[in-house]
Amino acid sequence: MKRPRGTGSILRMKGSAVLWIKYHRNGVPVRESAQTTKPKEAEKVLRKRLGEISTGVYSGPKLEKIKVSELADDLIREYRINRRKSIDDLEARWKLHLKPFFGVLRAVEVTSQLVARYIDLRQQEEAENATINRELAALKRMFNLARQSTPPKVQSVPYIAMLKEDNIRTGFLESKQHDGLAAETGKVGLWLRAVFETGYTYGWRHEELLALRVCQVNLVAGTIRLEPGTTKNSEGREVSMTLPVRTLLTQCVHGKGQDDYVFMREDGKPVRDFRGTWGKACEAAKVPSLLFHDLRRTAARNLRRAGVAEGVIMKIGGWKTRSVFERYAIVSQSDIRDAMTKLEAGQQRDNAEAAQEQQAAQKQFGQGLGRVEPMSADSPSNSLPTTPQVN
């Protein structure tokens, strides 16, 4: 039976076991494999293509051949073009974890169920939820970028739910621990002592500090400036120097050129990585579990304690959104203990005032507030005055 005009056709191609479909788009005939030997299944594929053409979402059979690895290449290229600092991290996540699982798949084969299988696999490998989330974010970004391209490389982005992160850092450097760590970092060198003090004061990331150049330190105005594009959120910042920071940075920039790095080792080489040195200094100062990134949380808490508005704290530290700022949980156990001490003192004060009111009431009225004074044993049972009867 001949099919009605405009409804396409199902073909058996010579030398092919599977069925093929044929339809027209903008007057041009298109043939593609239905990837099935069953006529009913081929009919479904044909109707799908005709529906895509009629609704304007048709992208053709080429779209279904695009692999996830091509989407990954596009994302890495986008990072490289925009000079994103986390490109090395992205490439590592793709090569070590995402590529072995998704690399050989076509983009249309990635579903929410498949993503759930990936999450299960990574959790069995004992990866933290925060680590898995960074990988899922990269995968989602690949699909979003592909959908925004011209022409689109994918029709839709699979739903990718993020995991609850339970490994958020909660470390702080208490004020009483500052001097001990300052002494130990000073033993290593001026550069580490200055890096520590600056991080402790402003909560800046170590990458931002190590990239600081002499021209960004204005000793006359007493300011430090982070240029736009050099920070994690790409926004510039400028802060006034405290006396300790100004004293240390004055020594760090002495005799250097404007383009030299502020923090350099004794041999004149810029500081690239100091995790090992930092760990040893923390061990010696008896704060062995402290990460340099914990100074970020410490600075935020210290600024809040000093009465600085949260919006200003976010500007100083470079928190772009309040949700990220709140994740730092800048209330420490010592803050909670201080709050409970204040609560207990308040309760004791209220109880003392209530006792004084009770004693005053007993003295003035012979009974306490809210209760009747008990009668003595020899008191008459009817203490109320009697009213004479009238005949």
Backbone hydrogen bonds in HBPLUS format (Angstrom, degrees):
<---DONOR---> <-ACCEPTOR-->    atom                        ^
c    i                          cat <-CA-CA->   ^        H-A-AA   ^      H-
h    n   atom  resd res      DA  || num        DHA   H-A  angle D-A-AA Bond
n    s   type  num  typ     dist DA aas  dist angle  dist       angle   num
A0007-THR N   A0004-PRO O   3.25 MM   3  5.88 149.5  2.35 141.0 139.1     1
A0009-SER N   A0022-LYS O   2.85 MM  13  5.17 147.9  1.95 147.2 153.2     2
A0022-LYS N   A0009-SER O   2.80 MM  13  5.17 151.3  1.88 154.0 155.7     3
A0011-LEU N   A0020-TRP O   2.67 MM   9  4.93 167.5  1.68 142.3 147.0     4
A0020-TRP N   A0011-LEU O   2.85 MM   9  4.93 169.3  1.86 148.0 149.5     5
A0016-SER N   A0013-MET O   3.14 MM   3  5.48 159.4  2.18 133.2 131.4     6
A0019-LEU N   A0036-THR O   2.85 MM  17  5.99 174.3  1.86 160.1 158.4     7
A0034-ALA N   A0019-LEU O   2.95 MM  15  5.67 168.6  1.96 145.1 146.8     8
A0021-ILE N   A0032-GLU O   2.94 MM  11  5.69 169.0  1.95 166.8 168.8     9
A0032-GLU N   A0021-ILE O   3.15 MM  11  5.69 157.1  2.20 152.8 158.9    10
A0023-TYR N   A0030-VAL O   3.07 MM   7  5.46 155.6  2.14 148.9 156.5    11
A0030-VAL N   A0023-TYR O   2.71 MM   7  5.46 157.4  1.76 172.3 175.3    12
A0025-ARG N   A0028-VAL O   2.93 MM   3  5.24 162.1  1.96 140.9 143.7    13
A0028-VAL N   A0025-ARG O   2.97 MM   3  5.24 163.6  1.99 112.1 116.5    14
A0042-ALA N   A0038-LYS O   3.03 MM   4  6.30 157.4  2.08 154.5 161.6    15
A0043-GLU N   A0039-PRO O   2.85 MM   4  6.06 148.3  1.95 146.3 155.2    16
A0044-LYS N   A0040-LYS O   3.14 MM   4  6.46 144.9  2.27 139.2 147.5    17
A0045-VAL N   A0041-GLU O   3.16 MM   4  6.52 155.6  2.22 147.0 152.7    18
A0046-LEU N   A0042-ALA O   2.96 MM   4  6.23 158.3  2.01 149.5 155.6    19
A0047-ARG N   A0043-GLU O   2.94 MM   4  6.18 163.1  1.97 149.7 153.8    20
A0048-LYS N   A0044-LYS O   2.94 MM   4  6.13 149.5  2.04 144.1 152.8    21
A0049-ARG N   A0045-VAL O   3.06 MM   4  6.35 157.4  2.11 149.3 154.1    22
A0050-LEU N   A0046-LEU O   3.02 MM   4  6.30 161.7  2.05 153.8 158.8    23
A0051-GLY N   A0047-ARG O   2.89 MM   4  6.04 149.0  1.99 141.9 150.6    24
A0052-GLU N   A0048-LYS O   2.95 MM   4  6.24 152.5  2.03 147.3 154.5    25
A0053-ILE N   A0049-ARG O   3.05 MM   4  6.32 154.1  2.12 147.4 153.9    26
A0054-SER N   A0050-LEU O   3.05 MM   4  6.26 159.1  2.09 144.6 150.0    27
A0055-THR N   A0051-GLY O   3.04 MM   4  6.19 144.2  2.17 145.5 154.4    28
A0056-GLY N   A0052-GLU O   3.03 MM   4  5.96 115.9  2.45 136.6 150.0    29
A0057-VAL N   A0052-GLU O   3.01 MM   5  5.04 138.2  2.19 146.1 150.3    30
A0056-GLY N   A0053-ILE O   3.40 MM   3  5.26 151.6  2.48  95.6 103.6    31
A0063-LEU N   A0060-GLY O   3.33 MM   3  6.00 145.1  2.46 115.2 121.2    32
A0064-GLU N   A0061-PRO O   3.20 MM   3  5.56 131.9  2.44 104.8 115.7    33
A0065-LYS N   A0062-LYS O   3.03 MM   3  5.34 155.0  2.09 108.0 116.0    34
A0066-ILE N   A0063-LEU O   3.34 MM   3  5.65 161.0  2.38 107.2 112.5    35
A0107-ALA N   A0066-ILE O   2.81 MM  41  6.00 168.5  1.82 152.1 153.6    36
A0070-GLU N   A0067-LYS O   3.06 MM   3  5.48 136.5  2.26 105.3 116.0    37
A0068-VAL N   A0105-LEU O   3.02 MM  37  6.06 161.4  2.05 157.0 158.1    38
A0071-LEU N   A0068-VAL O   3.02 MM   3  5.04 116.9  2.44  96.0 111.7    39
A0072-ALA N   A0068-VAL O   2.92 MM   4  6.27 151.5  2.00 151.7 160.3    40
A0073-ASP N   A0069-SER O   3.03 MM   4  6.27 152.0  2.11 140.5 147.3    41
A0074-ASP N   A0070-GLU O   3.10 MM   4  6.36 152.7  2.17 143.0 149.9    42
A0075-LEU N   A0071-LEU O   3.04 MM   4  6.34 153.9  2.11 146.3 153.0    43
A0076-ILE N   A0072-ALA O   2.96 MM   4  6.20 165.8  1.98 155.3 158.7    44
A0077-ARG N   A0073-ASP O   2.97 MM   4  6.12 152.9  2.05 143.1 150.8    45
A0078-GLU N   A0074-ASP O   2.97 MM   4  6.22 151.6  2.05 143.4 151.1    46
A0079-TYR N   A0075-LEU O   2.98 MM   4  6.31 153.3  2.05 149.9 156.8    47
A0080-ARG N   A0076-ILE O   2.96 MM   4  6.21 151.8  2.05 143.7 151.6    48
A0081-ILE N   A0077-ARG O   2.86 MM   4  6.09 161.4  1.89 155.6 159.9    49
A0082-ASN N   A0078-GLU O   3.09 MM   4  6.18 160.4  2.13 144.8 149.7    50
A0084-ARG N   A0079-TYR O   2.94 MM   5  5.16 167.0  1.96 150.2 153.3    51
A0083-ARG N   A0080-ARG O   3.19 MM   3  4.92 157.1  2.25  96.9 103.3    52
A0087-ILE N   A0084-ARG O   3.36 MM   3  5.84 149.3  2.47 120.6 118.8    53
A0090-LEU N   A0086-SER O   2.96 MM   4  6.28 156.4  2.02 152.0 158.7    54
A0091-GLU N   A0087-ILE O   2.93 MM   4  6.16 166.6  1.95 154.1 156.8    55
A0092-ALA N   A0088-ASP O   3.04 MM   4  6.19 154.3  2.11 143.2 150.1    56
A0093-ARG N   A0089-ASP O   3.03 MM   4  6.27 160.4  2.07 150.1 154.9    57
A0094-TRP N   A0090-LEU O   2.99 MM   4  6.23 157.2  2.04 152.3 158.6    58
A0095-LYS N   A0091-GLU O   2.97 MM   4  6.10 173.8  1.97 151.9 153.8    59
A0096-LEU N   A0092-ALA O   2.95 MM   4  5.84 164.7  1.98 150.0 154.8    60
A0097-HIS N   A0093-ARG O   3.15 MM   4  5.65 152.6  2.23 131.5 138.8    61
A0098-LEU N   A0093-ARG O   3.12 MM   5  6.43 170.1  2.13 153.3 155.9    62
A0099-LYS N   A0094-TRP O   2.66 MM   5  5.31 161.1  1.69 154.0 155.0    63
A0101-PHE N   A0098-LEU O   3.20 MM   3  5.48 132.6  2.43 103.4 115.7    64
A0102-PHE N   A0098-LEU O   2.77 MM   4  5.78 175.3  1.77 171.0 172.0    65
A0103-GLY N   A0099-LYS O   2.79 MM   4  4.23 143.5  1.92 121.3 129.4    66
A0105-LEU N   A0102-PHE O   3.02 MM   3  5.41 154.3  2.09 116.7 125.0    67
A0109-GLU N   A0106-ARG O   2.94 MM   3  5.40 152.2  2.02 112.1 121.1    68
A0110-VAL N   A0107-ALA O   3.21 MM   3  5.62 164.6  2.24 112.2 116.9    69
A0115-VAL N   A0111-THR O   2.99 MM   4  6.33 155.5  2.06 149.7 156.5    70
A0116-ALA N   A0112-SER O   2.93 MM   4  6.19 151.8  2.01 144.2 151.9    71
A0117-ARG N   A0113-GLN O   3.07 MM   4  6.41 145.5  2.20 139.6 148.3    72
A0118-TYR N   A0114-LEU O   3.05 MM   4  6.41 147.9  2.15 143.9 152.6    73
A0118-TYR N   A0115-VAL O   3.07 MM   3  4.99 116.6  2.49  92.2 107.8    74
A0119-ILE N   A0115-VAL O   2.94 MM   4  6.30 157.5  1.99 152.6 158.3    75
A0120-ASP N   A0116-ALA O   2.98 MM   4  6.21 160.5  2.02 146.6 151.8    76
A0121-LEU N   A0117-ARG O   2.96 MM   4  6.19 156.4  2.02 145.1 151.3    77
A0122-ARG N   A0118-TYR O   2.94 MM   4  6.22 163.7  1.97 155.3 158.9    78
A0123-GLN N   A0119-ILE O   2.92 MM   4  6.13 153.0  2.00 151.1 158.7    79
A0124-GLN N   A0120-ASP O   3.00 MM   4  6.22 147.6  2.10 143.6 152.4    80
A0125-GLU N   A0121-LEU O   3.08 MM   4  6.41 132.1  2.32 137.6 150.8    81
A0127-ALA N   A0122-ARG O   3.03 MM   5  5.61 165.8  2.06 154.2 153.5    82
A0126-GLU N   A0123-GLN O   2.89 MM   3  4.83 153.1  1.97 103.5 108.5    83
A0131-THR N   A0128-GLU O   3.06 MM   3  5.22 119.5  2.45  99.4 113.9    84
A0132-ILE N   A0128-GLU O   3.02 MM   4  6.39 161.9  2.05 156.1 160.9    85
A0133-ASN N   A0129-ASN O   2.86 MM   4  6.05 154.4  1.93 148.5 155.8    86
A0134-ARG N   A0130-ALA O   3.16 MM   4  6.44 148.5  2.27 141.4 148.3    87
A0135-GLU N   A0131-THR O   3.24 MM   4  6.60 150.2  2.34 144.3 152.2    88
A0135-GLU N   A0132-ILE O   3.10 MM   3  5.10 118.2  2.50  94.8 110.0    89
A0136-LEU N   A0132-ILE O   2.86 MM   4  6.18 157.9  1.91 154.2 160.8    90
A0137-ALA N   A0133-ASN O   2.84 MM   4  5.98 152.4  1.92 146.2 153.9    91
A0138-ALA N   A0134-ARG O   3.17 MM   4  6.38 148.7  2.28 136.9 144.0    92
A0139-LEU N   A0135-GLU O   3.07 MM   4  6.40 155.6  2.13 146.1 152.6    93
A0140-LYS N   A0136-LEU O   2.87 MM   4  6.12 162.7  1.90 153.0 157.5    94
A0141-ARG N   A0137-ALA O   2.93 MM   4  6.07 153.3  2.00 142.2 149.9    95
A0142-MET N   A0138-ALA O   3.03 MM   4  6.30 146.6  2.14 143.9 152.2    96
A0143-PHE N   A0139-LEU O   3.30 MM   4  6.69 157.3  2.36 149.6 153.5    97
A0144-ASN N   A0140-LYS O   2.98 MM   4  6.25 161.3  2.01 153.4 159.1    98
A0145-LEU N   A0141-ARG O   2.96 MM   4  6.03 160.8  2.00 148.5 153.3    99
A0146-ALA N   A0142-MET O   3.02 MM   4  6.22 151.4  2.10 141.9 150.1   100
A0147-ARG N   A0143-PHE O   2.94 MM   4  6.15 149.6  2.03 147.6 155.3   101
A0148-GLN N   A0144-ASN O   3.11 MM   4  6.29 140.5  2.27 140.3 150.3   102
A0153-LYS N   A0146-ALA O   2.91 MM   7  5.02 175.1  1.91 139.1 139.5   103
A0177-GLN N   A0174-GLU O   2.91 MM   3  5.29 148.0  2.01 109.6 119.9   104
A0178-HIS N   A0175-SER O   3.20 MM   3  5.29 152.8  2.27 102.3 110.4   105
A0181-LEU N   A0177-GLN O   3.25 MM   4  6.52 164.6  2.28 155.0 158.5   106
A0182-ALA N   A0178-HIS O   2.81 MM   4  6.00 152.9  1.89 154.0 163.2   107
A0183-ALA N   A0179-ASP O   2.98 MM   4  6.15 152.5  2.06 144.5 150.6   108
A0184-GLU N   A0180-GLY O   3.19 MM   4  6.47 156.1  2.25 142.7 148.8   109
A0185-THR N   A0181-LEU O   2.91 MM   4  6.09 163.1  1.94 152.3 156.5   110
A0186-GLY N   A0182-ALA O   2.99 MM   4  6.06 147.9  2.10 139.5 148.7   111
A0187-LYS N   A0183-ALA O   3.16 MM   4  6.45 137.5  2.35 139.0 149.0   112
A0188-VAL N   A0185-THR O   3.13 MM   3  5.26 130.4  2.39  97.7 110.3   113
A0189-GLY N   A0185-THR O   3.24 MM   4  6.65 159.1  2.29 150.3 154.7   114
A0193-ARG N   A0189-GLY O   3.20 MM   4  6.45 164.1  2.23 153.9 158.7   115
A0194-ALA N   A0190-LEU O   2.89 MM   4  6.05 157.6  1.94 155.2 161.0   116
A0195-VAL N   A0191-TRP O   2.91 MM   4  6.08 156.8  1.96 145.1 152.0   117
A0196-PHE N   A0192-LEU O   2.90 MM   4  5.99 164.7  1.93 147.2 151.5   118
A0197-GLU N   A0193-ARG O   3.07 MM   4  6.25 164.9  2.10 144.1 148.2   119
A0198-THR N   A0194-ALA O   2.98 MM   4  6.08 161.4  2.01 149.5 154.5   120
A0199-GLY N   A0195-VAL O   2.95 MM   4  6.07 162.5  1.98 150.0 155.3   121
A0200-TYR N   A0196-PHE O   2.83 MM   4  5.93 156.2  1.89 151.4 158.7   122
A0201-THR N   A0197-GLU O   3.02 MM   4  6.08 142.3  2.16 138.1 147.1   123
A0202-TYR N   A0198-THR O   3.03 MM   4  6.13 171.6  2.04 154.5 156.1   124
A0203-GLY N   A0199-GLY O   2.83 MM   4  4.84 141.8  1.97 127.5 136.8   125
A0208-GLU N   A0205-ARG O   3.09 MM   3  5.32 121.7  2.45 101.0 114.9   126
A0209-LEU N   A0205-ARG O   3.13 MM   4  6.49 151.5  2.21 149.9 158.2   127
A0210-LEU N   A0206-HIS O   2.94 MM   4  6.07 166.3  1.96 150.4 153.8   128
A0211-ALA N   A0207-GLU O   3.23 MM   4  6.24 138.7  2.41 136.3 145.4   129
A0212-LEU N   A0209-LEU O   3.07 MM   3  5.26 161.1  2.11 108.7 114.4   130
A0262-VAL N   A0212-LEU O   2.96 MM  50  5.85 169.6  1.97 144.3 144.1   131
A0216-GLN N   A0213-ARG O   2.93 MM   3  5.60 159.3  1.98 120.0 126.9   132
A0214-VAL N   A0260-ASP O   2.92 MM  46  5.84 156.9  1.98 165.6 171.1   133
A0217-VAL N   A0214-VAL O   2.97 MM   3  5.46 167.2  1.99 119.3 123.3   134
A0215-CYS N   A0258-GLN O   2.95 MM  43  4.73 138.9  2.13 151.0 138.5   135
A0225-ARG N   A0216-GLN O   2.93 MM   9  5.11 153.0  2.00 145.3 153.4   136
A0218-ASN N   A0223-THR O   2.91 MM   5  5.25 164.5  1.94 157.8 161.6   137
A0222-GLY N   A0218-ASN O   2.72 MM   4  5.60 126.3  2.00 136.7 153.5   138
A0223-THR N   A0218-ASN O   3.04 MM   5  5.25 147.8  2.15 140.5 146.5   139
A0241-MET N   A0222-GLY O   2.80 MM  19  5.47 162.4  1.83 147.6 147.7   140
A0224-ILE N   A0239-VAL O   2.91 MM  15  5.50 152.1  1.99 152.7 161.2   141
A0239-VAL N   A0224-ILE O   2.98 MM  15  5.50 155.5  2.04 154.0 161.3   142
A0226-LEU N   A0237-ARG O   2.68 MM  11  4.99 166.1  1.70 152.2 157.3   143
A0237-ARG N   A0226-LEU O   2.93 MM  11  4.99 150.5  2.01 133.4 142.1   144
A0230-THR N   A0227-GLU O   3.11 MM   3  5.69 160.1  2.15 138.6 140.2   145
A0229-GLY N   A0234-SER O   2.99 MM   5  4.04 138.1  2.17  94.8 106.9   146
A0234-SER N   A0231-THR O   3.11 MM   3  4.82 156.1  2.17  97.8 104.5   147
A0246-ARG N   A0242-THR O   2.84 MM   4  5.99 164.0  1.87 158.4 163.5   148
A0247-THR N   A0243-LEU O   2.95 MM   4  6.08 157.8  2.00 152.0 157.4   149
A0248-LEU N   A0244-PRO O   3.12 MM   4  6.31 162.1  2.15 148.2 152.4   150
A0249-LEU N   A0245-VAL O   2.89 MM   4  6.03 170.2  1.90 157.3 160.4   151
A0250-THR N   A0246-ARG O   3.00 MM   4  5.92 146.6  2.11 139.0 147.4   152
A0252-CYS N   A0248-LEU O   3.04 MM   4  6.35 147.3  2.15 141.7 151.8   153
A0253-VAL N   A0249-LEU O   2.99 MM   4  6.13 152.2  2.07 151.9 155.5   154
A0256-LYS N   A0253-VAL O   3.17 MM   3  5.53 162.8  2.20 137.0 133.7   155
A0260-ASP N   A0257-GLY O   3.13 MM   3  5.28 158.8  2.18 107.2 113.8   156
A0271-VAL N   A0263-PHE O   3.41 MM   8  6.30 160.9  2.44 147.9 143.4   157
A0265-ARG N   A0269-LYS O   2.84 MM   4  5.47 163.0  1.87 163.7 158.5   158
A0268-GLY N   A0265-ARG O   2.91 MM   3  5.38 162.1  1.94 118.8 122.1   159
A0278-TRP N   A0274-PHE O   2.81 MM   4  5.90 159.9  1.85 153.6 160.0   160
A0279-GLY N   A0275-ARG O   2.90 MM   4  6.03 158.0  1.95 146.6 152.5   161
A0280-LYS N   A0276-GLY O   3.12 MM   4  6.39 156.2  2.17 148.9 154.1   162
A0281-ALA N   A0277-THR O   3.08 MM   4  6.31 157.8  2.13 147.5 153.5   163
A0282-CYS N   A0278-TRP O   2.93 MM   4  6.18 156.9  1.99 152.2 158.6   164
A0283-GLU N   A0279-GLY O   2.98 MM   4  6.17 150.8  2.06 142.3 150.5   165
A0284-ALA N   A0280-LYS O   3.01 MM   4  6.25 162.5  2.05 148.8 152.7   166
A0285-ALA N   A0281-ALA O   2.98 MM   4  6.18 140.8  2.14 139.8 150.8   167
A0287-VAL N   A0282-CYS O   2.87 MM   5  5.06 173.6  1.87 155.2 153.5   168
A0286-LYS N   A0283-GLU O   3.10 MM   3  5.11 159.9  2.14 104.9 110.4   169
A0290-LEU N   A0287-VAL O   3.20 MM   3  5.77 167.9  2.21 122.8 125.5   170
A0294-ASP N   A0291-LEU O   2.93 MM   3  5.25 145.0  2.05 105.2 115.7   171
A0295-LEU N   A0292-PHE O   3.04 MM   3  5.65 156.9  2.10 114.5 121.2   172
A0296-ARG N   A0293-HIS O   3.03 MM   3  5.48 149.5  2.12 108.6 117.3   173
A0298-THR N   A0294-ASP O   3.01 MM   4  6.29 156.8  2.07 145.8 153.1   174
A0299-ALA N   A0295-LEU O   2.84 MM   4  5.93 160.3  1.88 144.9 148.8   175
A0300-ALA N   A0296-ARG O   3.25 MM   4  6.43 159.3  2.29 140.2 145.5   176
A0301-ARG N   A0297-ARG O   3.03 MM   4  6.28 158.5  2.07 148.6 154.2   177
A0302-ASN N   A0298-THR O   2.90 MM   4  6.13 162.7  1.93 153.6 158.6   178
A0303-LEU N   A0299-ALA O   2.91 MM   4  6.08 158.3  1.96 150.2 155.8   179
A0304-ARG N   A0300-ALA O   2.99 MM   4  6.17 154.6  2.06 143.5 150.7   180
A0305-ARG N   A0301-ARG O   2.87 MM   4  6.12 160.6  1.91 152.7 157.9   181
A0306-ALA N   A0302-ASN O   3.04 MM   4  6.25 139.8  2.21 137.2 147.8   182
A0308-VAL N   A0303-LEU O   3.07 MM   5  5.54 160.5  2.11 160.0 154.2   183
A0307-GLY N   A0304-ARG O   2.94 MM   3  5.19 159.4  1.98 109.6 115.5   184
A0312-VAL N   A0309-ALA O   3.05 MM   3  5.36 124.5  2.37 104.4 117.9   185
A0313-ILE N   A0309-ALA O   3.00 MM   4  6.37 155.6  2.06 151.4 159.1   186
A0314-MET N   A0310-GLU O   2.93 MM   4  6.17 158.6  1.98 151.0 155.7   187
A0315-LYS N   A0311-GLY O   3.20 MM   4  6.44 145.7  2.32 134.7 143.3   188
A0316-ILE N   A0312-VAL O   2.94 MM   4  6.24 158.2  1.99 153.4 158.9   189
A0317-GLY N   A0313-ILE O   2.95 MM   4  6.14 171.7  1.96 159.0 160.7   190
A0318-GLY N   A0314-MET O   2.86 MM   4  5.60 130.5  2.11 134.4 145.9   191
A0319-TRP N   A0314-MET O   2.93 MM   5  4.75 141.4  2.09 133.5 141.4   192
A0325-PHE N   A0321-THR O   3.20 MM   4  6.45 160.8  2.23 144.3 150.1   193
A0326-GLU N   A0322-ARG O   2.81 MM   4  6.03 157.2  1.87 154.9 159.8   194
A0327-ARG N   A0323-SER O   3.26 MM   4  6.45 133.9  2.49 133.0 143.8   195
A0327-ARG N   A0324-VAL O   3.12 MM   3  5.16 131.6  2.36  96.6 109.7   196
A0328-TYR N   A0325-PHE O   3.20 MM   3  5.74 157.3  2.26 110.3 116.9   197
A0329-ALA N   A0326-GLU O   3.13 MM   3  5.76 169.3  2.14 117.7 120.9   198
A0335-ASP N   A0332-SER O   3.08 MM   3  5.13 121.5  2.44  94.9 109.4   199
A0336-ILE N   A0332-SER O   3.11 MM   4  6.51 152.2  2.19 145.8 153.3   200
A0337-ARG N   A0333-GLN O   2.86 MM   4  6.16 156.3  1.92 148.6 155.3   201
A0338-ASP N   A0334-SER O   2.91 MM   4  6.10 156.3  1.96 144.7 151.0   202
A0339-ALA N   A0335-ASP O   2.94 MM   4  6.19 149.8  2.03 142.7 151.2   203
A0340-MET N   A0336-ILE O   2.92 MM   4  6.22 156.5  1.97 150.7 156.5   204
A0341-THR N   A0337-ARG O   2.91 MM   4  6.14 152.3  1.98 147.3 155.2   205
A0342-LYS N   A0338-ASP O   2.98 MM   4  6.22 158.3  2.03 146.7 152.0   206
A0343-LEU N   A0339-ALA O   2.88 MM   4  6.14 151.7  1.96 143.9 152.5   207
A0344-GLU N   A0340-MET O   2.85 MM   4  6.06 162.2  1.88 149.0 153.2   208
A0345-ALA N   A0341-THR O   2.95 MM   4  6.16 158.6  1.99 147.6 153.5   209
A0346-GLY N   A0342-LYS O   2.97 MM   4  6.14 153.0  2.04 143.9 151.3   210
A0347-GLN N   A0343-LEU O   2.91 MM   4  6.21 153.8  1.98 149.6 156.9   211
A0348-GLN N   A0344-GLU O   2.97 MM   4  6.22 159.1  2.02 150.0 155.3   212
A0349-ARG N   A0345-ALA O   2.97 MM   4  6.16 152.6  2.05 143.6 151.2   213
A0350-ASP N   A0346-GLY O   2.92 MM   4  6.16 157.1  1.97 148.2 154.2   214
A0351-ASN N   A0347-GLN O   2.90 MM   4  6.11 158.6  1.95 149.4 155.4   215
A0352-ALA N   A0348-GLN O   2.97 MM   4  6.16 152.9  2.05 144.3 151.1   216
A0353-GLU N   A0349-ARG O   3.06 MM   4  6.30 157.9  2.11 146.8 152.4   217
A0354-ALA N   A0350-ASP O   2.95 MM   4  6.18 154.3  2.02 147.3 154.6   218
A0355-ALA N   A0351-ASN O   2.99 MM   4  6.21 152.1  2.07 144.5 151.7   219
A0356-GLN N   A0352-ALA O   3.05 MM   4  6.30 154.4  2.12 146.3 152.8   220
A0357-GLU N   A0353-GLU O   3.07 MM   4  6.32 155.9  2.13 145.8 152.0   221
A0358-GLN N   A0354-ALA O   2.97 MM   4  6.20 149.8  2.07 143.3 151.8   222
A0359-GLN N   A0355-ALA O   2.97 MM   4  6.23 161.2  2.01 151.0 155.0   223
A0360-ALA N   A0356-GLN O   2.99 MM   4  6.18 159.4  2.04 148.2 154.0   224
A0361-ALA N   A0357-GLU O   3.00 MM   4  6.17 153.1  2.08 143.8 150.7   225
A0362-GLN N   A0358-GLN O   3.03 MM   4  6.28 157.4  2.08 149.7 155.6   226
A0363-LYS N   A0359-GLN O   3.02 MM   4  6.22 155.2  2.09 147.1 153.6   227
A0364-GLN N   A0360-ALA O   3.06 MM   4  6.20 152.1  2.14 144.5 151.4   228
A0365-PHE N   A0361-ALA O   2.86 MM   4  5.74 167.5  1.87 151.9 156.2   229
A0366-GLY N   A0362-GLN O   2.93 MM   4  4.65 134.0  2.15 118.3 126.4   230
A0379-SER N   A0376-SER O   3.30 MM   3  5.48 164.9  2.33 108.0 111.7   231
